[in-house]
């Protein structure tokens, strides 16, 4: 009844809901199950506020300020998370914000919720287990979270690193834990706070496969162990991922120490021929084991987003000093490749990356399953063409095929000539 009252009293809201029902079934589903997410659209300042990082952070802070206890923090994270994801997605689909700003805002939201949950989990955990004297912890983001390109469907891709100054071997609480066990348990609690289903739903799925030794490794890693692993055991694909990793929260000077460690790892001399061979072999294996699921699976299609990311990340390994863009997002690295002449078409590749990002952002926001044809209604196709500034969906499809060919050709030239690109 509340939703119907809102629609009766707000013509613009009614028009937007009709548009969402026609072109964005994922958004329509959110309205059906959680009508309160529409509340933010009524605010006359919506169009301006959805662009602003500071406004988003202020709203989150105000909402958490009223939390009564630990469980209320967990529930509030889900409530504000769902509401703001909806509003960012609505801004994207309405054309109020572009794909880049949507990615930045989705990431700002995720970071704010993750860091607040981490603080709440630590406070609750310390009531029983105390602290490790001299212990410090950090959240290190990877993937789309690190590059501030998250979508409405992104997982949280991160690991926890810790370091202990002094002689302490266990925590000082009523139920002391050995240091490694302490941080592993703390990580388990954080994962539950993020991913466990509650009456308010699931907040995010968490992906911690990029910790040393992957799923076989400990949930939390000491900084010393992290450095040793990357010096002695890491695979090339793990170094590619490290090339855009970013600390999003850390105690004391731990962020600076992690940044310095990553810079040292990525700056180490490496065999360029072997590195490029590893990258091309990984891409071939991915093409075999993870083929595209749909013509618009722009992440995995030949000449798609993965190929752009592999160009940028491999360049960070073999030409890092020339680029001078440590931990930069893919588009920034592609532009630097163009500016330095290492990849002459770098600026064009950055433009293609922006088109791919727009398509993938809109698909993620609008469709419950982007790779099932039933969601690809005429209204959605028209929306996709509008958001990519194309005169028609058919023109967009044709342009994307041409872009994919451009990217494949550029990737081939980059890998062939990368040996000469290394300093």
Steps between C-alpha positions, in 0.01 A plus 500: 500500500788739581645450150163576336468815709845612386411437138173691524675805643811508281460508123873481430535198726212330321660561161836369620342186643321432171832537318673266744227240468539506121877513465659393831347185653768482771405846622129418478561190714671713764199732515256209531688342793633815670279795417692720746788522250281742301500755782826661395367570151241741643767738631519801266878496548531139376646591161775706663567284803542171314815647342670601824733275697480729804120484507500122479751471784301746711178303451675179602652661809165645609324167456758305702506764775164374621605133526408350837728196508714269290209320332342833418824603325482181291137569406558869433785418264258295290224760509715797400696282258191387310354849497812671371577228243150554365542877487839483327360252248195723446728797438696298245192374314338845504816657356561714808847350544728327252652155534828626644329696777265208567803273544660750736180533705438125518859468624466784751193327640674164521810645668295694753291198594799264512706729722207568736425130529868428563505754782184351654629144466830592664328670793278197557789255453722686746242464777588132521846465351660837573763636265841378390741749661678684219266348243380693196264397220415624151244435228661463157256521207543335160309498172215740435497614862865601477454685172173665612301338222250292694155426357166424660595131497865511609647284774735644761845388389744555789735341751607584856866559575640538851827579669617484861769717654663355808504160665128426537399151386134509604216736583438634850127432550310260724520246218848558355584383149833448329574786261436313174184344642384837631509668159357195323202495738459875467486456122237227534285734707536775242403267216189397694410863564522572128352189342276324752129521409290686755140619506628797298667279241862452388725803467780378271669178405867508601785369287829436679660268245786744441650441842834315487448135399138577409223302667761265647671782689414656837212748508727776630864547402788665680671776305826307528335187359337702221834646393675164519228332294521758223877480494518122491177336391250731331381427148497763227119529521532594867744775412259625234231528768745672734566768238176680594462395866414782741497535879157623608557499877799440724619560856788741558766498232404158365349646180829669411693181572266292281523754218879490522500120498275486192714757320813296575337174386378648173828681431717191530682406178317227310546315174277687255474214253390259771255748648333570166490128421328440834244771429412371154479143632264614777280680250488191276409280798229743606358502148482120510364457853281812525354571157259794466144414601331756278596732210497787753718319754748779442727387778584167338444544124819502291609862495291576808568650841736224613725566202515870583578419863771251403667761280499752785602259775777332302632848415516575872730198537733554204495880459403630843770767521419640156130522576534673837142408593523262797177320596308704239167385351501333159389806301772716655768244415372470143525878457853497642591224254385730223682804640827308534467343154513147639152437360433772241126436503484527880262797503262317265514193724407719797199626304396143424545412867252778587240358259546148636471633856175680418344191343603277790386751763157535339463124457594440864262766628202415280496123450454223755694263273679693225569185299140380464327635193162554668635813672608651169171669423464771238481754784827378650674500162385856445627596848839347426528692176405825676757458778776429246396796279422274205212569258375142529570167666595352164759772450637432849531127429688570179731753662583257780603233252733748332642603840564138595700454180699818577583379851604151381732651241649747750555222754682290243727790407569583866601145593714467189684825567507497880857376507610832355275689744689391810756742641 
